[in-house]
Amino acid sequence: MIKQDLINKMADGAGINKKQAHAALQAFEHGVTEALANGDNVQMVGFGTFSTAKRKARPGRNPKTGEPLQIPAKTVVRFKAGKGLDEAVN
């Protein structure tokens, strides 16, 4: 499913037009992005939790040359599926 398919499904399910569904999806994306950027978690009971984690710097290798290099530390986004989502998929 691509973003446009999700927008169509949201519009049909909520009884709104596609423009409104697109605006709602953008607002959701913006809200989650802003919360994660501020270090907060986004928990949606039954669906899942978006969170961030710090990844330490680590040694690596350039796959093309084999030369060692240092991969810098960074913050990554994590998603843990909630019980409702997990049960629906399984």
PDB file of N, CA, C and O in Angstrom:
ATOM      1  N   MET A   1       0.851  -1.171   0.000  1.00  0.00           N
ATOM      2  CA  MET A   1       0.000   0.000   0.000  1.00  0.00           C
ATOM      3  C   MET A   1       0.901   1.241   0.000  1.00  0.00           C
ATOM      4  O   MET A   1       1.863   1.329   0.763  1.00  0.00           O
ATOM      5  N   ILE A   2       0.573   2.169  -0.853  1.00  0.00           N
ATOM      6  CA  ILE A   2       1.306   3.429  -0.901  1.00  0.00           C
ATOM      7  C   ILE A   2       0.465   4.515  -0.218  1.00  0.00           C
ATOM      8  O   ILE A   2      -0.693   4.290   0.134  1.00  0.00           O
ATOM      9  N   LYS A   3       1.061   5.673  -0.041  1.00  0.00           N
ATOM     10  CA  LYS A   3       0.401   6.760   0.673  1.00  0.00           C
ATOM     11  C   LYS A   3      -0.956   7.101   0.064  1.00  0.00           C
ATOM     12  O   LYS A   3      -1.918   7.317   0.801  1.00  0.00           O
ATOM     13  N   GLN A   4      -1.054   7.153  -1.260  1.00  0.00           N
ATOM     14  CA  GLN A   4      -2.318   7.508  -1.902  1.00  0.00           C
ATOM     15  C   GLN A   4      -3.394   6.459  -1.614  1.00  0.00           C
ATOM     16  O   GLN A   4      -4.563   6.802  -1.440  1.00  0.00           O
ATOM     17  N   ASP A   5      -3.003   5.183  -1.563  1.00  0.00           N
ATOM     18  CA  ASP A   5      -3.965   4.124  -1.214  1.00  0.00           C
ATOM     19  C   ASP A   5      -4.490   4.324   0.209  1.00  0.00           C
ATOM     20  O   ASP A   5      -5.679   4.144   0.472  1.00  0.00           O
ATOM     21  N   LEU A   6      -3.594   4.697   1.117  1.00  0.00           N
ATOM     22  CA  LEU A   6      -3.995   4.945   2.503  1.00  0.00           C
ATOM     23  C   LEU A   6      -4.942   6.135   2.579  1.00  0.00           C
ATOM     24  O   LEU A   6      -5.928   6.095   3.314  1.00  0.00           O
ATOM     25  N   ILE A   7      -4.654   7.183   1.834  1.00  0.00           N
ATOM     26  CA  ILE A   7      -5.537   8.353   1.803  1.00  0.00           C
ATOM     27  C   ILE A   7      -6.919   7.957   1.290  1.00  0.00           C
ATOM     28  O   ILE A   7      -7.928   8.369   1.863  1.00  0.00           O
ATOM     29  N   ASN A   8      -6.979   7.170   0.230  1.00  0.00           N
ATOM     30  CA  ASN A   8      -8.261   6.703  -0.306  1.00  0.00           C
ATOM     31  C   ASN A   8      -9.021   5.883   0.723  1.00  0.00           C
ATOM     32  O   ASN A   8     -10.230   6.056   0.880  1.00  0.00           O
ATOM     33  N   LYS A   9      -8.334   4.996   1.424  1.00  0.00           N
ATOM     34  CA  LYS A   9      -8.962   4.146   2.432  1.00  0.00           C
ATOM     35  C   LYS A   9      -9.474   4.982   3.606  1.00  0.00           C
ATOM     36  O   LYS A   9     -10.560   4.730   4.127  1.00  0.00           O
ATOM     37  N   MET A  10      -8.683   5.982   4.019  1.00  0.00           N
ATOM     38  CA  MET A  10      -9.111   6.870   5.102  1.00  0.00           C
ATOM     39  C   MET A  10     -10.353   7.655   4.696  1.00  0.00           C
ATOM     40  O   MET A  10     -11.287   7.798   5.485  1.00  0.00           O
ATOM     41  N   ALA A  11     -10.363   8.164   3.466  1.00  0.00           N
ATOM     42  CA  ALA A  11     -11.505   8.945   2.986  1.00  0.00           C
ATOM     43  C   ALA A  11     -12.764   8.097   2.958  1.00  0.00           C
ATOM     44  O   ALA A  11     -13.825   8.532   3.405  1.00  0.00           O
ATOM     45  N   ASP A  12     -12.645   6.880   2.429  1.00  0.00           N
ATOM     46  CA  ASP A  12     -13.810   5.988   2.372  1.00  0.00           C
ATOM     47  C   ASP A  12     -14.279   5.599   3.767  1.00  0.00           C
ATOM     48  O   ASP A  12     -15.479   5.611   4.042  1.00  0.00           O
ATOM     49  N   GLY A  13     -13.355   5.258   4.644  1.00  0.00           N
ATOM     50  CA  GLY A  13     -13.701   4.792   5.987  1.00  0.00           C
ATOM     51  C   GLY A  13     -14.291   5.875   6.869  1.00  0.00           C
ATOM     52  O   GLY A  13     -15.150   5.593   7.705  1.00  0.00           O
ATOM     53  N   ALA A  14     -13.843   7.110   6.696  1.00  0.00           N
ATOM     54  CA  ALA A  14     -14.315   8.205   7.542  1.00  0.00           C
ATOM     55  C   ALA A  14     -15.437   9.011   6.901  1.00  0.00           C
ATOM     56  O   ALA A  14     -16.020   9.885   7.543  1.00  0.00           O
ATOM     57  N   GLY A  15     -15.741   8.723   5.643  1.00  0.00           N
ATOM     58  CA  GLY A  15     -16.804   9.455   4.963  1.00  0.00           C
ATOM     59  C   GLY A  15     -16.424  10.904   4.685  1.00  0.00           C
ATOM     60  O   GLY A  15     -17.267  11.799   4.752  1.00  0.00           O
ATOM     61  N   ILE A  16     -15.149  11.128   4.373  1.00  0.00           N
ATOM     62  CA  ILE A  16     -14.682  12.470   4.051  1.00  0.00           C
ATOM     63  C   ILE A  16     -14.074  12.436   2.646  1.00  0.00           C
ATOM     64  O   ILE A  16     -13.867  11.366   2.075  1.00  0.00           O
ATOM     65  N   ASN A  17     -13.791  13.624   2.098  1.00  0.00           N
ATOM     66  CA  ASN A  17     -13.196  13.626   0.763  1.00  0.00           C
ATOM     67  C   ASN A  17     -11.687  13.388   0.863  1.00  0.00           C
ATOM     68  O   ASN A  17     -11.108  13.435   1.948  1.00  0.00           O
ATOM     69  N   LYS A  18     -11.074  13.134  -0.272  1.00  0.00           N
ATOM     70  CA  LYS A  18      -9.647  12.787  -0.302  1.00  0.00           C
ATOM     71  C   LYS A  18      -8.760  13.933   0.146  1.00  0.00           C
ATOM     72  O   LYS A  18      -7.703  13.710   0.737  1.00  0.00           O
ATOM     73  N   LYS A  19      -9.183  15.156  -0.131  1.00  0.00           N
ATOM     74  CA  LYS A  19      -8.397  16.322   0.281  1.00  0.00           C
ATOM     75  C   LYS A  19      -8.352  16.408   1.807  1.00  0.00           C
ATOM     76  O   LYS A  19      -7.303  16.693   2.384  1.00  0.00           O
ATOM     77  N   GLN A  20      -9.480  16.164   2.455  1.00  0.00           N
ATOM     78  CA  GLN A  20      -9.528  16.186   3.913  1.00  0.00           C
ATOM     79  C   GLN A  20      -8.713  15.029   4.503  1.00  0.00           C
ATOM     80  O   GLN A  20      -8.027  15.199   5.511  1.00  0.00           O
ATOM     81  N   ALA A  21      -8.793  13.864   3.877  1.00  0.00           N
ATOM     82  CA  ALA A  21      -8.034  12.704   4.344  1.00  0.00           C
ATOM     83  C   ALA A  21      -6.536  12.966   4.211  1.00  0.00           C
ATOM     84  O   ALA A  21      -5.758  12.602   5.093  1.00  0.00           O
ATOM     85  N   HIS A  22      -6.133  13.593   3.113  1.00  0.00           N
ATOM     86  CA  HIS A  22      -4.723  13.926   2.903  1.00  0.00           C
ATOM     87  C   HIS A  22      -4.251  14.904   3.975  1.00  0.00           C
ATOM     88  O   HIS A  22      -3.155  14.750   4.513  1.00  0.00           O
ATOM     89  N   ALA A  23      -5.069  15.909   4.288  1.00  0.00           N
ATOM     90  CA  ALA A  23      -4.722  16.887   5.322  1.00  0.00           C
ATOM     91  C   ALA A  23      -4.617  16.206   6.688  1.00  0.00           C
ATOM     92  O   ALA A  23      -3.723  16.528   7.470  1.00  0.00           O
ATOM     93  N   ALA A  24      -5.517  15.273   6.977  1.00  0.00           N
ATOM     94  CA  ALA A  24      -5.479  14.554   8.253  1.00  0.00           C
ATOM     95  C   ALA A  24      -4.218  13.700   8.360  1.00  0.00           C
ATOM     96  O   ALA A  24      -3.586  13.653   9.416  1.00  0.00           O
ATOM     97  N   LEU A  25      -3.853  13.030   7.280  1.00  0.00           N
ATOM     98  CA  LEU A  25      -2.656  12.199   7.290  1.00  0.00           C
ATOM     99  C   LEU A  25      -1.410  13.063   7.457  1.00  0.00           C
ATOM    100  O   LEU A  25      -0.503  12.692   8.202  1.00  0.00           O
ATOM    101  N   GLN A  26      -1.349  14.202   6.780  1.00  0.00           N
ATOM    102  CA  GLN A  26      -0.215  15.110   6.931  1.00  0.00           C
ATOM    103  C   GLN A  26      -0.119  15.633   8.363  1.00  0.00           C
ATOM    104  O   GLN A  26       0.979  15.762   8.903  1.00  0.00           O
ATOM    105  N   ALA A  27      -1.255  15.933   8.976  1.00  0.00           N
ATOM    106  CA  ALA A  27      -1.260  16.413  10.355  1.00  0.00           C
ATOM    107  C   ALA A  27      -0.755  15.317  11.298  1.00  0.00           C
ATOM    108  O   ALA A  27      -0.013  15.598  12.239  1.00  0.00           O
ATOM    109  N   PHE A  28      -1.157  14.078  11.045  1.00  0.00           N
ATOM    110  CA  PHE A  28      -0.679  12.946  11.851  1.00  0.00           C
ATOM    111  C   PHE A  28       0.834  12.801  11.708  1.00  0.00           C
ATOM    112  O   PHE A  28       1.545  12.678  12.706  1.00  0.00           O
ATOM    113  N   GLU A  29       1.329  12.816  10.465  1.00  0.00           N
ATOM    114  CA  GLU A  29       2.765  12.688  10.217  1.00  0.00           C
ATOM    115  C   GLU A  29       3.532  13.816  10.911  1.00  0.00           C
ATOM    116  O   GLU A  29       4.565  13.580  11.537  1.00  0.00           O
ATOM    117  N   HIS A  30       3.021  15.028  10.796  1.00  0.00           N
ATOM    118  CA  HIS A  30       3.682  16.182  11.408  1.00  0.00           C
ATOM    119  C   HIS A  30       3.688  16.045  12.931  1.00  0.00           C
ATOM    120  O   HIS A  30       4.700  16.321  13.575  1.00  0.00           O
ATOM    121  N   GLY A  31       2.575  15.627  13.500  1.00  0.00           N
ATOM    122  CA  GLY A  31       2.478  15.470  14.953  1.00  0.00           C
ATOM    123  C   GLY A  31       3.447  14.428  15.479  1.00  0.00           C
ATOM    124  O   GLY A  31       4.118  14.658  16.485  1.00  0.00           O
ATOM    125  N   VAL A  32       3.526  13.291  14.816  1.00  0.00           N
ATOM    126  CA  VAL A  32       4.436  12.223  15.236  1.00  0.00           C
ATOM    127  C   VAL A  32       5.878  12.685  15.078  1.00  0.00           C
ATOM    128  O   VAL A  32       6.697  12.478  15.973  1.00  0.00           O
ATOM    129  N   THR A  33       6.195  13.309  13.949  1.00  0.00           N
ATOM    130  CA  THR A  33       7.556  13.789  13.703  1.00  0.00           C
ATOM    131  C   THR A  33       7.975  14.807  14.755  1.00  0.00           C
ATOM    132  O   THR A  33       9.085  14.736  15.283  1.00  0.00           O
ATOM    133  N   GLU A  34       7.101  15.744  15.057  1.00  0.00           N
ATOM    134  CA  GLU A  34       7.416  16.785  16.036  1.00  0.00           C
ATOM    135  C   GLU A  34       7.618  16.187  17.431  1.00  0.00           C
ATOM    136  O   GLU A  34       8.542  16.574  18.146  1.00  0.00           O
ATOM    137  N   ALA A  35       6.763  15.253  17.811  1.00  0.00           N
ATOM    138  CA  ALA A  35       6.889  14.623  19.126  1.00  0.00           C
ATOM    139  C   ALA A  35       8.198  13.850  19.241  1.00  0.00           C
ATOM    140  O   ALA A  35       8.891  13.952  20.254  1.00  0.00           O
ATOM    141  N   LEU A  36       8.539  13.081  18.219  1.00  0.00           N
ATOM    142  CA  LEU A  36       9.777  12.306  18.248  1.00  0.00           C
ATOM    143  C   LEU A  36      10.999  13.214  18.248  1.00  0.00           C
ATOM    144  O   LEU A  36      11.987  12.919  18.920  1.00  0.00           O
ATOM    145  N   ALA A  37      10.945  14.310  17.504  1.00  0.00           N
ATOM    146  CA  ALA A  37      12.054  15.257  17.467  1.00  0.00           C
ATOM    147  C   ALA A  37      12.271  15.904  18.836  1.00  0.00           C
ATOM    148  O   ALA A  37      13.393  16.281  19.175  1.00  0.00           O
ATOM    149  N   ASN A  38      11.201  16.032  19.620  1.00  0.00           N
ATOM    150  CA  ASN A  38      11.292  16.602  20.963  1.00  0.00           C
ATOM    151  C   ASN A  38      11.640  15.549  22.014  1.00  0.00           C
ATOM    152  O   ASN A  38      11.728  15.867  23.200  1.00  0.00           O
ATOM    153  N   GLY A  39      11.840  14.297  21.591  1.00  0.00           N
ATOM    154  CA  GLY A  39      12.218  13.230  22.518  1.00  0.00           C
ATOM    155  C   GLY A  39      11.053  12.530  23.180  1.00  0.00           C
ATOM    156  O   GLY A  39      11.255  11.728  24.093  1.00  0.00           O
ATOM    157  N   ASP A  40       9.829  12.815  22.739  1.00  0.00           N
ATOM    158  CA  ASP A  40       8.644  12.166  23.313  1.00  0.00           C
ATOM    159  C   ASP A  40       8.318  10.888  22.559  1.00  0.00           C
ATOM    160  O   ASP A  40       8.729  10.708  21.412  1.00  0.00           O
ATOM    161  N   ASN A  41       7.574   9.999  23.215  1.00  0.00           N
ATOM    162  CA  ASN A  41       7.032   8.806  22.561  1.00  0.00           C
ATOM    163  C   ASN A  41       5.617   9.111  22.111  1.00  0.00           C
ATOM    164  O   ASN A  41       4.953   9.970  22.692  1.00  0.00           O
ATOM    165  N   VAL A  42       5.146   8.420  21.084  1.00  0.00           N
ATOM    166  CA  VAL A  42       3.764   8.536  20.624  1.00  0.00           C
ATOM    167  C   VAL A  42       3.137   7.170  20.791  1.00  0.00           C
ATOM    168  O   VAL A  42       3.466   6.230  20.067  1.00  0.00           O
ATOM    169  N   GLN A  43       2.219   7.063  21.764  1.00  0.00           N
ATOM    170  CA  GLN A  43       1.606   5.777  22.072  1.00  0.00           C
ATOM    171  C   GLN A  43       0.149   5.800  21.647  1.00  0.00           C
ATOM    172  O   GLN A  43      -0.621   6.670  22.055  1.00  0.00           O
ATOM    173  N   MET A  44      -0.217   4.825  20.818  1.00  0.00           N
ATOM    174  CA  MET A  44      -1.591   4.675  20.364  1.00  0.00           C
ATOM    175  C   MET A  44      -2.042   3.290  20.814  1.00  0.00           C
ATOM    176  O   MET A  44      -1.691   2.281  20.202  1.00  0.00           O
ATOM    177  N   VAL A  45      -2.828   3.253  21.894  1.00  0.00           N
ATOM    178  CA  VAL A  45      -3.231   1.989  22.505  1.00  0.00           C
ATOM    179  C   VAL A  45      -3.916   1.108  21.471  1.00  0.00           C
ATOM    180  O   VAL A  45      -4.830   1.545  20.771  1.00  0.00           O
ATOM    181  N   GLY A  46      -3.466  -0.128  21.385  1.00  0.00           N
ATOM    182  CA  GLY A  46      -4.022  -1.088  20.443  1.00  0.00           C
ATOM    183  C   GLY A  46      -3.337  -1.066  19.087  1.00  0.00           C
ATOM    184  O   GLY A  46      -3.427  -2.035  18.335  1.00  0.00           O
ATOM    185  N   PHE A  47      -2.655   0.022  18.766  1.00  0.00           N
ATOM    186  CA  PHE A  47      -1.965   0.114  17.481  1.00  0.00           C
ATOM    187  C   PHE A  47      -0.463  -0.043  17.649  1.00  0.00           C
ATOM    188  O   PHE A  47       0.142  -0.932  17.051  1.00  0.00           O
ATOM    189  N   GLY A  48       0.145   0.824  18.468  1.00  0.00           N
ATOM    190  CA  GLY A  48       1.576   0.696  18.688  1.00  0.00           C
ATOM    191  C   GLY A  48       2.180   1.965  19.245  1.00  0.00           C
ATOM    192  O   GLY A  48       1.487   2.950  19.503  1.00  0.00           O
ATOM    193  N   THR A  49       3.496   1.917  19.425  1.00  0.00           N
ATOM    194  CA  THR A  49       4.227   3.032  20.003  1.00  0.00           C
ATOM    195  C   THR A  49       5.408   3.409  19.122  1.00  0.00           C
ATOM    196  O   THR A  49       6.219   2.560  18.752  1.00  0.00           O
ATOM    197  N   PHE A  50       5.495   4.694  18.791  1.00  0.00           N
ATOM    198  CA  PHE A  50       6.648   5.240  18.088  1.00  0.00           C
ATOM    199  C   PHE A  50       7.578   5.801  19.159  1.00  0.00           C
ATOM    200  O   PHE A  50       7.130   6.511  20.058  1.00  0.00           O
ATOM    201  N   SER A  51       8.863   5.488  19.070  1.00  0.00           N
ATOM    202  CA  SER A  51       9.832   6.012  20.027  1.00  0.00           C
ATOM    203  C   SER A  51      11.165   6.223  19.318  1.00  0.00           C
ATOM    204  O   SER A  51      11.336   5.862  18.153  1.00  0.00           O
ATOM    205  N   THR A  52      12.103   6.817  20.049  1.00  0.00           N
ATOM    206  CA  THR A  52      13.439   7.005  19.505  1.00  0.00           C
ATOM    207  C   THR A  52      14.437   6.264  20.384  1.00  0.00           C
ATOM    208  O   THR A  52      14.176   6.003  21.558  1.00  0.00           O
ATOM    209  N   ALA A  53      15.567   5.935  19.808  1.00  0.00           N
ATOM    210  CA  ALA A  53      16.652   5.286  20.545  1.00  0.00           C
ATOM    211  C   ALA A  53      17.966   5.838  20.022  1.00  0.00           C
ATOM    212  O   ALA A  53      18.087   6.189  18.848  1.00  0.00           O
ATOM    213  N   LYS A  54      18.936   5.907  20.901  1.00  0.00           N
ATOM    214  CA  LYS A  54      20.267   6.382  20.513  1.00  0.00           C
ATOM    215  C   LYS A  54      21.081   5.185  20.046  1.00  0.00           C
ATOM    216  O   LYS A  54      21.122   4.158  20.722  1.00  0.00           O
ATOM    217  N   ARG A  55      21.716   5.311  18.916  1.00  0.00           N
ATOM    218  CA  ARG A  55      22.604   4.276  18.395  1.00  0.00           C
ATOM    219  C   ARG A  55      24.033   4.788  18.564  1.00  0.00           C
ATOM    220  O   ARG A  55      24.365   5.879  18.100  1.00  0.00           O
ATOM    221  N   LYS A  56      24.871   4.004  19.224  1.00  0.00           N
ATOM    222  CA  LYS A  56      26.252   4.415  19.479  1.00  0.00           C
ATOM    223  C   LYS A  56      27.063   4.429  18.192  1.00  0.00           C
ATOM    224  O   LYS A  56      26.718   3.772  17.210  1.00  0.00           O
ATOM    225  N   ALA A  57      28.144   5.191  18.222  1.00  0.00           N
ATOM    226  CA  ALA A  57      29.099   5.165  17.108  1.00  0.00           C
ATOM    227  C   ALA A  57      29.729   3.770  17.097  1.00  0.00           C
ATOM    228  O   ALA A  57      29.902   3.152  18.148  1.00  0.00           O
ATOM    229  N   ARG A  58      30.064   3.287  15.919  1.00  0.00           N
ATOM    230  CA  ARG A  58      30.631   1.945  15.826  1.00  0.00           C
ATOM    231  C   ARG A  58      31.559   1.854  14.630  1.00  0.00           C
ATOM    232  O   ARG A  58      31.442   2.631  13.681  1.00  0.00           O
ATOM    233  N   PRO A  59      32.476   0.909  14.677  1.00  0.00           N
ATOM    234  CA  PRO A  59      33.366   0.726  13.532  1.00  0.00           C
ATOM    235  C   PRO A  59      32.630   0.013  12.401  1.00  0.00           C
ATOM    236  O   PRO A  59      31.732  -0.793  12.645  1.00  0.00           O
ATOM    237  N   GLY A  60      33.006   0.307  11.197  1.00  0.00           N
ATOM    238  CA  GLY A  60      32.416  -0.341  10.033  1.00  0.00           C
ATOM    239  C   GLY A  60      33.445  -0.446   8.929  1.00  0.00           C
ATOM    240  O   GLY A  60      34.615  -0.116   9.120  1.00  0.00           O
ATOM    241  N   ARG A  61      33.002  -0.906   7.779  1.00  0.00           N
ATOM    242  CA  ARG A  61      33.889  -1.028   6.626  1.00  0.00           C
ATOM    243  C   ARG A  61      33.190  -0.498   5.391  1.00  0.00           C
ATOM    244  O   ARG A  61      31.983  -0.671   5.218  1.00  0.00           O
ATOM    245  N   ASN A  62      33.961   0.146   4.539  1.00  0.00           N
ATOM    246  CA  ASN A  62      33.453   0.573   3.247  1.00  0.00           C
ATOM    247  C   ASN A  62      33.305  -0.697   2.413  1.00  0.00           C
ATOM    248  O   ASN A  62      34.305  -1.366   2.152  1.00  0.00           O
ATOM    249  N   PRO A  63      32.090  -1.054   1.986  1.00  0.00           N
ATOM    250  CA  PRO A  63      31.906  -2.309   1.263  1.00  0.00           C
ATOM    251  C   PRO A  63      32.637  -2.357  -0.081  1.00  0.00           C
ATOM    252  O   PRO A  63      32.967  -3.435  -0.576  1.00  0.00           O
ATOM    253  N   LYS A  64      32.882  -1.201  -0.656  1.00  0.00           N
ATOM    254  CA  LYS A  64      33.537  -1.162  -1.962  1.00  0.00           C
ATOM    255  C   LYS A  64      35.046  -1.398  -1.847  1.00  0.00           C
ATOM    256  O   LYS A  64      35.630  -2.146  -2.631  1.00  0.00           O
ATOM    257  N   THR A  65      35.667  -0.748  -0.855  1.00  0.00           N
ATOM    258  CA  THR A  65      37.130  -0.826  -0.742  1.00  0.00           C
ATOM    259  C   THR A  65      37.593  -1.718   0.407  1.00  0.00           C
ATOM    260  O   THR A  65      38.751  -2.135   0.436  1.00  0.00           O
ATOM    261  N   GLY A  66      36.697  -2.016   1.359  1.00  0.00           N
ATOM    262  CA  GLY A  66      37.086  -2.804   2.518  1.00  0.00           C
ATOM    263  C   GLY A  66      37.807  -1.985   3.570  1.00  0.00           C
ATOM    264  O   GLY A  66      38.200  -2.523   4.605  1.00  0.00           O
ATOM    265  N   GLU A  67      37.987  -0.707   3.329  1.00  0.00           N
ATOM    266  CA  GLU A  67      38.715   0.149   4.251  1.00  0.00           C
ATOM    267  C   GLU A  67      37.860   0.436   5.499  1.00  0.00           C
ATOM    268  O   GLU A  67      36.673   0.741   5.377  1.00  0.00           O
ATOM    269  N   PRO A  68      38.463   0.338   6.699  1.00  0.00           N
ATOM    270  CA  PRO A  68      37.705   0.598   7.930  1.00  0.00           C
ATOM    271  C   PRO A  68      37.309   2.068   8.040  1.00  0.00           C
ATOM    272  O   PRO A  68      38.021   2.959   7.577  1.00  0.00           O
ATOM    273  N   LEU A  69      36.155   2.298   8.664  1.00  0.00           N
ATOM    274  CA  LEU A  69      35.700   3.660   8.896  1.00  0.00           C
ATOM    275  C   LEU A  69      34.866   3.685  10.161  1.00  0.00           C
ATOM    276  O   LEU A  69      34.472   2.636  10.671  1.00  0.00           O
ATOM    277  N   GLN A  70      34.597   4.879  10.670  1.00  0.00           N
ATOM    278  CA  GLN A  70      33.802   5.036  11.885  1.00  0.00           C
ATOM    279  C   GLN A  70      32.398   5.493  11.486  1.00  0.00           C
ATOM    280  O   GLN A  70      32.229   6.522  10.832  1.00  0.00           O
ATOM    281  N   ILE A  71      31.396   4.711  11.892  1.00  0.00           N
ATOM    282  CA  ILE A  71      30.006   5.083  11.644  1.00  0.00           C
ATOM    283  C   ILE A  71      29.578   5.950  12.827  1.00  0.00           C
ATOM    284  O   ILE A  71      29.670   5.505  13.971  1.00  0.00           O
ATOM    285  N   PRO A  72      29.114   7.174  12.581  1.00  0.00           N
ATOM    286  CA  PRO A  72      28.797   8.085  13.685  1.00  0.00           C
ATOM    287  C   PRO A  72      27.543   7.668  14.461  1.00  0.00           C
ATOM    288  O   PRO A  72      26.692   6.940  13.950  1.00  0.00           O
ATOM    289  N   ALA A  73      27.453   8.143  15.698  1.00  0.00           N
ATOM    290  CA  ALA A  73      26.269   7.911  16.528  1.00  0.00           C
ATOM    291  C   ALA A  73      25.088   8.652  15.913  1.00  0.00           C
ATOM    292  O   ALA A  73      25.266   9.677  15.256  1.00  0.00           O
ATOM    293  N   LYS A  74      23.876   8.129  16.129  1.00  0.00           N
ATOM    294  CA  LYS A  74      22.688   8.822  15.646  1.00  0.00           C
ATOM    295  C   LYS A  74      21.460   8.350  16.403  1.00  0.00           C
ATOM    296  O   LYS A  74      21.492   7.332  17.094  1.00  0.00           O
ATOM    297  N   THR A  75      20.394   9.091  16.266  1.00  0.00           N
ATOM    298  CA  THR A  75      19.121   8.738  16.873  1.00  0.00           C
ATOM    299  C   THR A  75      18.260   8.088  15.791  1.00  0.00           C
ATOM    300  O   THR A  75      18.148   8.606  14.680  1.00  0.00           O
ATOM    301  N   VAL A  76      17.653   6.945  16.130  1.00  0.00           N
ATOM    302  CA  VAL A  76      16.827   6.227  15.169  1.00  0.00           C
ATOM    303  C   VAL A  76      15.391   6.126  15.689  1.00  0.00           C
ATOM    304  O   VAL A  76      15.154   6.197  16.895  1.00  0.00           O
ATOM    305  N   VAL A  77      14.450   5.962  14.781  1.00  0.00           N
ATOM    306  CA  VAL A  77      13.040   5.825  15.134  1.00  0.00           C
ATOM    307  C   VAL A  77      12.709   4.346  15.257  1.00  0.00           C
ATOM    308  O   VAL A  77      13.129   3.531  14.436  1.00  0.00           O
ATOM    309  N   ARG A  78      11.954   4.012  16.292  1.00  0.00           N
ATOM    310  CA  ARG A  78      11.519   2.636  16.508  1.00  0.00           C
ATOM    311  C   ARG A  78       9.989   2.596  16.535  1.00  0.00           C
ATOM    312  O   ARG A  78       9.340   3.570  16.916  1.00  0.00           O
ATOM    313  N   PHE A  79       9.430   1.467  16.128  1.00  0.00           N
ATOM    314  CA  PHE A  79       7.989   1.257  16.229  1.00  0.00           C
ATOM    315  C   PHE A  79       7.756  -0.112  16.826  1.00  0.00           C
ATOM    316  O   PHE A  79       8.277  -1.109  16.327  1.00  0.00           O
ATOM    317  N   LYS A  80       6.974  -0.166  17.894  1.00  0.00           N
ATOM    318  CA  LYS A  80       6.613  -1.445  18.504  1.00  0.00           C
ATOM    319  C   LYS A  80       5.111  -1.610  18.354  1.00  0.00           C
ATOM    320  O   LYS A  80       4.330  -0.796  18.848  1.00  0.00           O
ATOM    321  N   ALA A  81       4.721  -2.662  17.672  1.00  0.00           N
ATOM    322  CA  ALA A  81       3.306  -2.913  17.421  1.00  0.00           C
ATOM    323  C   ALA A  81       2.574  -3.192  18.726  1.00  0.00           C
ATOM    324  O   ALA A  81       3.101  -3.868  19.610  1.00  0.00           O
ATOM    325  N   GLY A  82       1.359  -2.669  18.840  1.00  0.00           N
ATOM    326  CA  GLY A  82       0.521  -2.921  20.002  1.00  0.00           C
ATOM    327  C   GLY A  82      -0.178  -4.264  19.878  1.00  0.00           C
ATOM    328  O   GLY A  82      -0.129  -4.907  18.829  1.00  0.00           O
ATOM    329  N   LYS A  83      -0.823  -4.675  20.944  1.00  0.00           N
ATOM    330  CA  LYS A  83      -1.472  -5.980  20.992  1.00  0.00           C
ATOM    331  C   LYS A  83      -2.551  -6.123  19.910  1.00  0.00           C
ATOM    332  O   LYS A  83      -2.649  -7.166  19.263  1.00  0.00           O
ATOM    333  N   GLY A  84      -3.351  -5.082  19.718  1.00  0.00           N
ATOM    334  CA  GLY A  84      -4.430  -5.140  18.718  1.00  0.00           C
ATOM    335  C   GLY A  84      -3.906  -5.314  17.321  1.00  0.00           C
ATOM    336  O   GLY A  84      -4.437  -6.115  16.552  1.00  0.00           O
ATOM    337  N   LEU A  85      -2.868  -4.575  16.977  1.00  0.00           N
ATOM    338  CA  LEU A  85      -2.254  -4.677  15.645  1.00  0.00           C
ATOM    339  C   LEU A  85      -1.587  -6.031  15.468  1.00  0.00           C
ATOM    340  O   LEU A  85      -1.710  -6.664  14.420  1.00  0.00           O
ATOM    341  N   ASP A  86      -0.883  -6.466  16.498  1.00  0.00           N
ATOM    342  CA  ASP A  86      -0.193  -7.751  16.457  1.00  0.00           C
ATOM    343  C   ASP A  86      -1.195  -8.897  16.245  1.00  0.00           C
ATOM    344  O   ASP A  86      -0.951  -9.798  15.443  1.00  0.00           O
ATOM    345  N   GLU A  87      -2.322  -8.854  16.971  1.00  0.00           N
ATOM    346  CA  GLU A  87      -3.329  -9.911  16.834  1.00  0.00           C
ATOM    347  C   GLU A  87      -4.007  -9.858  15.468  1.00  0.00           C
ATOM    348  O   GLU A  87      -4.332 -10.902  14.902  1.00  0.00           O
ATOM    349  N   ALA A  88      -4.225  -8.656  14.929  1.00  0.00           N
ATOM    350  CA  ALA A  88      -4.888  -8.526  13.633  1.00  0.00           C
ATOM    351  C   ALA A  88      -4.011  -9.092  12.512  1.00  0.00           C
ATOM    352  O   ALA A  88      -4.520  -9.676  11.555  1.00  0.00           O
ATOM    353  N   VAL A  89      -2.693  -8.916  12.636  1.00  0.00           N
ATOM    354  CA  VAL A  89      -1.780  -9.401  11.615  1.00  0.00           C
ATOM    355  C   VAL A  89      -1.613 -10.916  11.706  1.00  0.00           C
ATOM    356  O   VAL A  89      -1.513 -11.605  10.691  1.00  0.00           O
ATOM    357  N   ASN A  90      -1.586 -11.413  12.924  1.00  0.00           N
ATOM    358  CA  ASN A  90      -1.435 -12.866  13.122  1.00  0.00           C
ATOM    359  C   ASN A  90      -2.782 -13.501  13.208  1.00  0.00           C
ATOM    360  O   ASN A  90      -2.882 -14.717  13.374  1.00  0.00           O
TER     361      ASN A  90
END
